Amino acid sequence: MITAFGSAVYLMFGQGKAWILIGVAALASLPVTSFVFLQFPLLVDVITSTYGYGVFGKKSDRVFR
């Protein structure tokens, strides 16, 4: 939707004006960038839990086994 909106704005207002294309690209990249930064810790946790030490590599704090 962001790409379609940016394309429509450029087609309507940006004929021969490169600064409009730069502005639309900058504003369209803000939500994508924020989404990537907000989802990165989740990706790290998923990779760590999948390929990390696993169940058998964890140390137990229990006194009795």
ROPA-438345 format. One record per residue: y, z, x of N, C-alpha, C, CB in turn; residue in three letters; residue number from 1. Coordinates in pm, whole numbers. Each point is the difference from the previous one (the first is absolute). Glycine has a CB too. Layout:
- n.py; n.pz; n.px; ca.py; ca.pz; ca.px; c.py; c.pz; c.px; cb.py; cb.pz; cb.px; aa; i
- Y; Z; X; Y; Z; X; Y; Z; X; Y; Z; X; ALA; NUM
...
//
This chain:
- n.py; n.pz; n.px; ca.py; ca.pz; ca.px; c.py; c.pz; c.px; cb.py; cb.pz; cb.px; aa; i
- -118; 0; 82; 118; 0; -82; 125; 0; 87; -125; 120; -180; MET; 1
- 119; -48; 291; 115; 4; 89; 26; -139; 58; -48; 241; 55; ILE; 2
- -60; -311; -17; 15; -133; 55; 55; -97; -104; -188; 46; 158; THR; 3
- 138; -37; -281; 49; -88; -106; 147; 27; -31; -231; -9; -95; ALA; 4
- 269; 135; 91; 139; 35; -25; 90; -50; 113; -74; 201; -129; PHE; 5
- 32; -179; 251; 79; -46; 114; 13; -152; 2; -75; 199; 127; GLY; 6
- -32; -269; -159; 6; -145; -5; 93; -49; -110; -232; -9; 88; SER; 7
- 226; 72; -203; 88; -40; -110; 146; 25; 33; -184; 50; -160; ALA; 8
- 214; 63; 221; 139; 28; 38; 49; -101; 102; -36; 243; -47; VAL; 9
- -49; -274; 143; 40; -98; 101; 20; -138; -61; -125; 130; 173; TYR; 10
- 37; -172; -263; 16; -131; -62; 123; -8; -88; -246; -25; 6; LEU; 11
- 282; 134; -69; 117; -2; -88; 132; 9; 78; -141; 106; -178; MET; 12
- 146; -23; 279; 127; 29; 66; 7; -40; 147; 21; 184; -157; PHE; 13
- -132; -218; 219; -1; -13; 145; 2; -141; 53; -117; 208; 0; GLY; 14
- 152; -305; -77; 0; -138; 50; 110; -16; 105; -89; -84; -222; GLN; 15
- 47; 69; 346; 95; -18; 109; 58; 128; 56; 51; -215; -101; GLY; 16
- -96; 330; 54; 54; 128; 48; -114; 81; 60; 185; -2; -175; LYS; 17
- -193; 4; 306; -109; 71; 66; 14; 151; -12; -20; -191; 158; ALA; 18
- 141; 242; -173; 18; 145; -5; -61; 59; -127; 210; -23; 134; TRP; 19
- -221; -56; -241; -66; 50; -121; -150; 14; 25; 177; -108; -145; ILE; 20
- -236; 11; 216; -142; 9; 32; -29; 122; 87; -17; -249; -16; LEU; 21
- 104; 277; 112; -19; 117; 86; 12; 129; -81; 91; -129; 197; ILE; 22
- 5; 136; -286; 17; 119; -84; -117; 22; -94; 243; -33; 13; GLY; 23
- -291; -75; -75; -115; 12; -91; -124; 43; 78; 97; -177; -150; VAL; 24
- -118; 121; 267; -117; 38; 81; 9; 145; 44; -20; -237; 79; ALA; 25
- 139; 284; -44; 16; 139; 42; -26; 96; -117; 166; -72; 174; ALA; 26
- -111; 40; -289; -21; 87; -116; -145; -6; -51; 241; -32; -61; LEU; 27
- -304; -82; 71; -138; -12; -46; -97; 72; 94; 58; -219; -106; ALA; 28
- -22; 232; 233; -90; 66; 93; 6; 152; -7; 25; -197; 147; SER; 29
- 77; 253; -209; 11; 146; -9; -114; 65; -79; 246; -28; 14; LEU; 30
- -281; -20; -135; -112; 63; -71; -134; -20; 71; 124; -34; -212; PRO; 31
- -142; -81; 274; -125; -26; 71; -12; 94; 120; 4; -241; -75; VAL; 32
- 103; 258; 148; 0; 89; 116; -22; 145; -40; 154; -158; 116; THR; 33
- -90; 202; -222; -20; 138; -45; -142; 22; -48; 242; 13; -63; SER; 34
- -301; -113; -4; -138; 13; -44; -95; 14; 119; 54; -134; -204; PHE; 35
- -31; 54; 307; -86; 7; 120; 12; 136; 67; 26; -248; 32; VAL; 36
- 97; 298; -16; 19; 131; 64; -57; 114; -83; 204; -90; 110; PHE; 37
- -199; 79; -242; -53; 108; -84; -153; -3; -6; 210; -8; -134; LEU; 38
- -271; -108; 149; -146; -10; -8; -69; 14; 134; 31; -145; -196; GLN; 39
- 43; 142; 306; -60; 9; 132; -77; 130; 24; 183; -144; 80; PHE; 40
- -130; 262; -119; -81; 123; 20; -132; -3; -78; 213; 126; 36; PRO; 41
- -212; -185; -154; -125; -12; -76; -99; -89; 74; 127; 32; -214; LEU; 42
- -81; -142; 270; -87; -89; 76; -60; 71; 121; 136; -196; -76; LEU; 43
- -55; 276; 144; -49; 75; 116; -107; 100; -44; 223; -28; 115; VAL; 44
- -202; 97; -227; -99; 95; -49; -130; -68; -41; 186; 146; -77; ASP; 45
- -177; -261; 14; -121; -73; -40; -79; -45; 122; 115; -75; -209; VAL; 46
- -46; 22; 308; -69; -45; 122; -60; 118; 75; 156; -196; 16; ILE; 47
- -83; 307; -9; -51; 118; 69; -122; 57; -71; 231; 50; 80; THR; 48
- -227; -43; -212; -115; 55; -73; -118; -94; 1; 157; 126; -144; SER; 49
- -133; -256; 157; -110; -95; 1; -63; -12; 138; 111; -124; -184; THR; 50
- -30; 110; 286; -51; -24; 135; 21; 118; 94; 44; -239; -37; TYR; 51
- -6; 355; -16; 26; 116; 84; -128; 71; 38; 220; 25; -110; GLY; 52
- -209; 106; 130; -115; 78; 44; -110; 7; -105; 153; 132; 140; TYR; 53
- -116; -133; -265; -100; 4; -106; -44; 141; -31; -75; -224; 69; GLY; 54
- -29; 235; -147; -52; 130; -44; -69; 71; 115; -29; -89; -233; VAL; 55
- -43; 16; 317; -81; 64; 103; 80; 39; 124; -192; -130; -83; PHE; 56
- 313; 81; 99; 79; 32; 117; 94; 117; -20; -17; -235; 62; GLY; 57
- 24; 289; -184; 94; 109; -29; -58; 133; 44; 93; -130; -193; LYS; 58
- -8; 216; 245; -39; 135; 37; 16; 91; -120; 68; -39; 241; LYS; 59
- -164; 124; -264; 3; 90; -113; 60; 135; 41; -201; -115; -99; SER; 60
- 281; 172; 9; 60; 132; 26; -83; 113; -61; 226; -109; 6; ASP; 61
- -337; 76; -69; -82; 103; -65; -77; 81; 104; -22; -146; -204; ARG; 62
- 4; 273; 173; -72; 90; 90; -149; -25; -11; 181; 174; -20; VAL; 63
- -233; -185; -103; -142; -23; -23; -24; -147; -30; -29; 234; -86; PHE; 64
- -76; -287; 140; -30; -143; -23; -116; -18; -89; 89; -53; 218; ARG; 65
//
